[in-house]
Amino acid sequence: MLEEARQFALAAHGSQRYGDRPYSFHLEAVVQLLSPYGVEAQVIGYLHDVVEDTEATESDIRERFGALVADCVSLLTDSPGKSRYERKAKTYARLATVAGPVELALLVKAADRLANVRTCALDDRRGLLDVYRNEHAAFRHAAYRPGLCEPFWAELDALLALGSETASAERV
């Protein structure tokens, strides 16, 4: 099922780009982070953006990969909104209520955010890093569950705090 999810996601994303890189760069980074958490988490990792960013539908995911995977992908898909703030507020509100088997979505969301933040740091994309830094408290409040993926949260907290300290030092 993992290779099927990979092929499905790559085909769905087609020629989309992740910054200057093929979109596969982001998907592989997320899935690599998820490798200690099992195949199901990795499958969701490959599929986490397909409903939001491609023509694929939740029904397509449900039919091919089952209810749990589709439910998790649905939780990870931003609702429409006039701004990033509005879209993320809706997503975070949904994530805050998640419990049980669909907590896999929270694991994938944390891996997704960590992959994004790592890439921003690597590529020196300070503007986007500031966006993540400004959203971090609300994101953490919605998606963090004790014991679920502590290494992701420790690294996210450190990377975002480090950037914040650097930005503060630059202003002085």
C-alpha positions in Angstrom: 0.0 0.0 0.0 2.9 2.4 0.7 4.2 2.3 -2.9 0.7 2.7 -4.2 0.2 5.8 -2.1 3.6 7.2 -3.3 2.7 6.6 -6.9 -0.8 8.0 -6.4 0.5 11.2 -4.7 3.3 11.7 -7.3 0.9 11.4 -10.2 -1.7 13.6 -8.5 0.9 16.4 -7.7 2.3 16.0 -11.2 4.6 18.9 -12.1 3.8 20.9 -8.9 6.8 22.5 -7.2 7.9 22.8 -3.6 9.8 26.0 -3.8 12.5 25.4 -6.4 12.2 21.6 -6.0 9.9 18.9 -7.3 7.0 18.3 -5.0 8.3 14.8 -4.3 11.1 16.5 -2.2 8.5 17.5 0.4 6.6 14.3 0.3 9.7 12.2 0.8 10.9 14.4 3.6 7.6 14.0 5.4 7.5 10.2 4.9 11.1 9.8 6.0 10.2 11.5 9.3 7.2 9.1 9.6 9.2 5.9 9.0 9.5 5.0 12.7 5.8 5.3 13.1 4.6 2.6 10.6 3.3 2.1 7.2 -0.1 3.7 7.8 1.5 6.9 9.0 3.7 6.9 5.9 0.8 6.3 3.6 -1.0 9.3 5.1 2.3 11.2 4.7 2.3 10.7 1.0 -1.3 11.6 0.7 -1.6 14.5 3.1 -1.7 17.3 0.5 -3.5 15.6 -2.4 -7.1 16.7 -1.6 -6.0 20.2 -0.8 -3.6 20.7 -3.7 -4.7 18.5 -6.6 -7.9 17.2 -8.3 -8.0 14.1 -6.1 -11.0 13.9 -3.8 -11.6 12.4 -0.4 -13.7 9.8 -2.1 -10.7 8.8 -4.2 -8.6 8.4 -1.1 -11.4 6.5 0.7 -11.9 4.1 -2.2 -8.2 3.3 -2.7 -6.8 3.5 0.8 -9.6 3.0 3.2 -11.6 5.0 5.8 -8.9 5.8 8.3 -6.5 7.1 5.7 -9.3 9.2 4.1 -10.4 10.5 7.5 -6.9 11.6 8.4 -6.3 13.2 5.0 -9.6 15.1 5.4 -8.4 16.4 8.8 -5.2 17.6 7.2 -6.9 19.4 4.3 -7.4 23.1 4.9 -11.0 24.4 4.6 -11.5 27.3 2.1 -10.9 30.7 3.6 -10.2 34.3 2.6 -6.7 34.2 4.1 -4.1 31.8 5.4 -5.1 32.9 8.9 -8.7 31.9 8.3 -7.8 28.6 6.7 -5.4 27.6 9.5 -7.8 28.7 12.2 -10.4 26.3 10.8 -7.9 23.5 10.5 -6.5 24.0 14.0 -10.0 24.0 15.5 -10.6 20.6 13.8 -7.3 19.2 15.0 -7.9 20.3 18.6 -10.8 17.9 18.8 -9.0 14.8 17.4 -8.8 11.7 19.5 -8.5 8.0 18.9 -7.2 6.3 15.7 -7.3 9.5 13.7 -4.6 11.0 15.9 -2.4 9.6 13.1 -3.4 12.8 11.4 -1.7 14.8 14.2 1.5 12.8 13.8 1.5 13.5 10.0 0.7 17.2 10.6 3.7 17.5 13.0 6.0 15.8 10.5 4.7 18.0 7.7 5.3 21.1 9.7 8.8 19.9 10.8 9.7 19.2 7.1 8.5 22.6 6.1 10.4 24.4 8.9 13.6 22.4 8.1 13.3 23.4 4.5 12.7 27.0 5.3 15.9 27.0 7.5 17.9 25.2 4.8 16.8 27.6 2.1 16.9 30.7 4.3 13.3 31.5 3.7 12.9 33.9 6.6 9.5 35.2 5.7 7.9 31.8 5.7 9.8 30.8 8.8 8.3 33.8 10.5 4.9 32.7 9.4 5.4 29.3 11.0 6.9 31.0 14.1 3.9 33.2 14.5 1.5 30.3 14.1 3.4 27.9 16.4 1.6 28.5 19.6 -1.8 28.0 18.0 -0.5 25.0 16.0 1.0 23.4 19.0 -2.1 23.9 21.1 -4.2 22.2 18.4 -2.0 19.4 17.3 0.3 18.4 20.2 -0.6 15.3 22.2 1.8 14.2 25.0 3.8 11.1 23.9 2.6 11.1 20.3 5.8 12.4 18.6 7.9 14.2 21.1 11.0 14.3 18.9 9.1 16.3 16.3 7.9 18.8 18.8 11.2 19.2 20.5 12.9 20.0 17.1 10.1 22.3 16.0 10.2 24.2 19.3 14.0 24.5 19.1 14.0 25.6 15.4 11.3 28.1 15.9 12.7 29.5 19.1 16.2 29.6 17.6 14.9 31.7 14.7 13.1 33.9 17.1 16.2 34.5 19.2 18.2 35.2 16.0 15.6 37.7 14.8 15.6 39.4 18.2 19.4 39.7 18.2 19.3 41.2 14.7 16.9 43.9 15.8 19.2 45.1 18.6 
